Amino acid sequence: MSTCGQSLAALTERFKAAGIDSARLDARILVAHALGLEPMQVFTRPERELTPAEAEAIEALAQRRERREPVSHILGQREFWSLSFAVTADTLDPRPDTETLIQAVLDRIPNREAPVRLLDFGTGTGCILLTLLSELSKAKGIGVDQSVAALDVAKANARSLGLDTRAVFMPGNWGADLHGSFDVIVSNPPYIPEAEVDGLEPEVARWEPRSALAGGADGLDCYRALIPDAARLLAPGGILALEFGQGQEQAVATILAAHGLKTEEQRSDLGGIIRCIVAKRA
């Protein structure tokens, strides 16, 4: 009969052989998940013997990870801004880089109790909209996505976070079916050039929805589509905050300017890469 520590060591070696950079971390998370433990308890209880059922559960998880299925998909959740979001193969995983956009928006809202009207294009899991709602107690918002399956995930996340009374999710093609005005419009649209998607790490290229990744030949198709709608829907004094890929900041700023929007700020992520832009009416 194997132990917790032996299982951790074996999985770590298997994941390394599969080319997984985070082999030891992933092994610890999956062993803990199978055993119903906190990840740190895997280290503190290495002598714990596994039952046959537990060993079988660990093996099933290990095989999924060896196929390079993301840990978040295996667990069914991902942490973002210290909140837990359900994720599926129909949604893009929330990423730490996107927290740069969240902070950029919050820094421009001095009154966190103001009745801010939010709009999130390509909402996916709803992580951007719901995180902002969690920080802005009187805000309400709409999340738009072309994927009905992704919207179902976003609605479930809103319910689990207790934010469903302030968030509405609807299918749509950017802002084509929307009217009125919004104080804050946000989006993390697909921005990977089509030809580069298949070369991404397997966890992304094989398992995340291509429609949430590929942004056309140059990666900018979605900006060309959504920015005109954002310019129409942005309230006087409102802000538009967009995430983009490495090196795309000037191209996005040019599209914004063509639609009467002036770049107020470009902000870098923790890796020093310019990751988002904040714009207002010129």
N, C-alpha and C positions, 0 to 999 in steps of 0.2 A: 504494500500500500504506500503510495507516494504522499509527500507532505506539501504544505503550502510553499515552503522555501524551494523544494525540489522542482515543483511545478513552475515557479517563477523563473528559476534558472534555465529550465528546459525551453520555456516559451521565449525567453530573451534570445537564446541561441537560434531558435527557429526563425524568429522575426529578423534577426541580423542576416541570416542566410537568404531571406526573402527580399533584402535590400531596404529594410525599414530603418530609417535613421533613429527614430524614437523607440527602438526595440524594448529597452528595459522599462521605460515609462509605460508603454502600451501594455506590456506583459503584466505589470503591476495593476494597472487599471482593470484589465479584463479578469485577472484572477480575483481581485477584490469584488468585482461585479458578480461573478459567478457564485462567490461564497457569501454575498450579502455583507461584506466588510467595508470599512473605510479603507482607501488605498494605503494609508500609512500602517494599518494593522497587518498588512501582508508582510511588512518588515519586522514588526514586533511579535508576530506569532508564526515564525517559520517552521516550528516543529508541529504545527497543527496538521493532523492527518486528514486526508480527503476521503470522503465516502465514494463509492463507485459512481453514484449519481452526480456528485460534484466534479469528479474527474471527467465524466462524460460531458458535463456542461462546459467545462473549461476547454475541452478538446473542440467542441462545436464552435466556440468563440474564436479559438486559435485558427481554425481552418478559414473562417471568414476573414480574419485579419491577414492571413497569408495571401489571400486573393487580393489584398490591398484595399479591401472595403474600409472606409474611414471608421475610426473608433466611434465617432459621433453617431454614425448610422447604426453601428452595432448596439450602442447604448440607447439610441433613440433620442438623445438630447445633447445640447451644447451650451456651455456657459458663455454669456456675453454681458458685459457691464454688471457682473455679479448676479445676473438673472439667469434662470434656466429656461431654455427654449427647446421645444420639440423640433426635431429635424427628420426629414425623410429623403428618399431619393428624388423627390419632386421639388426640393428646395436647395438653394445655395446655403452652405454652412456659414453661420455668422463668424466673422473673422475679427481678430483683435485690431487689425488696421482700420476697420470701420468705426471703432470707438473714437478715432480722430475726428470723424464727421460729427459724431454726437457731441463731443466737447466743443467743437467750433460753433455749433448751433447754440448750445447752452450758454456759452460765453457772451452771446449777443442778446440774451433775454434776461435783463436785470431783475425783473419781477417774476419769480418762479410761480406765482399764484395768478398771473394774468390769464384771461380766457383766450389763449392762443389757438388759432385754427391751423391745423397741420394737414399736409398732404404728402403722401409717400408713393412715388412712382416705382413700380417693380418691387412690391413689398416683400415677396417671398415668405419667409417665416414671420414677417412682421417685426423683426428685431429692432429696426431703426425707429419706426413709429411707436412701438410699445415702450421702448426704452425712454424715448422723449416724454411720453405720457406719464411714465412712472416718476419722472423728475418734475413735471409741470402739472401740478395738482388740479388745475381748472381747465386744462387744455382738452380739446377734442380733435379727432383726426380721421382721415380717410386713407385707407391703403388700397392701391390699385395694382392688379397683376393680370396678365393674360392667362395664367394657369389657374384653373379652378381647383386643381389638386393642391397647389401651393396656398391658395386662399383658405382651404379647409384647415391646413396646418396653422396658418396665421390666426384664424378664428379660435382654434383650440388653445393656442398660446395666450390669446387675449383673455379667454375664460380662466385659464390656470393662474394667470397673474392678477386676476380681479380687475381687468381693464376693459372688459367687453361692453360696459355701458358708455364708454367714451371713445370707442374705436369702431369704425364701420369698414368692412372690406368688400370690395366689389370688383368684378371682372371688367377689363377695359383695355383699350389701346392708348396707353399714356393718358393724356387729358382730353381725348376726343369727345367723351360724353359728359364732361364736367362743366359746370358753370359756377358763377360766384367768385369769391376771392379767398385767398389763404395767406396767413401771416408768415408761415414757414413752409417751404416746399423742399423736400429732400429726395435724393435718389442715389442708389448704388446700382447703376444699370450694367448690363453686359458690356465689357470693354476689351476683351481679348481679341486680337485679330484672328479671323477664322482659321487661317493657315497655321496658327500657333497652338490651337486648342489641343490637338492630339499629342503634342510634345510636352504638355504639362505633366506633373507628377501623376501616377496612376490613380491615386485617391481622388483626384479632381477629374482627369480626363475620362476615366471609366465610370465613375459613380455619381458625379454631379450633373444636373440637367444641362445639356449643351445650350439650350435656349437662355440659360441664366449666365452663360460664359461668353459666347461668341457675339462680337459686336460688329460683324461685317468685315470687309477686306482690310480696313485700317483700324478697326475697333471703335470707330466713332459714329456708327450709324444711329445708335440709340440717342446720342446727344443731339444729333441733327433732328431727330423726331420729337424728343420730349421738350427741348428748350423753347421752341415756339409756343407750346401749350403752357409751359411754366411762365413765360413772359406775359401771356394773356391772363393767367389766373392769379398772378402775384399781386397781393394787396399793396397799396401805397406804403412805402416804408418797410415792406416785407423783405425776407431774405430767401434766396435759393442756395442750397448747399448740395454739391455733387461730389461723389467719389469718382476717381478715375485711376488708370494704370500708370506705371512709371513712364515718365517722359511725355505724357499727354496733356500736361497742364496748359501749354501755350495754345494748342489746337482747340481745347475746350473753351479757353478764354476768348478766342477768336470767334467761335460760334456764338457765345454769349453776347459779345459786342455787336454782332450782326443783327441781333434781335433786341437791341436797346438795353442790354444788361451790362452793368459795369462790375468788374472784379474788385471786390473789397479786400479779399484776403486769400492767400494760398497757404495751406497748413501741411506740415510734414508729419508723418507717422513716427513711431518710436525708432524705426530703422533709418530715419533721416530722409526718406523718400517723400516728395511732395505728393500728398494723397487726396486732398480735397480742396475745393474752391468754394468761396462764399461770394455771392453776387447780389446786387440790388439794381433797381431801375437806374439808368444813367441820369 
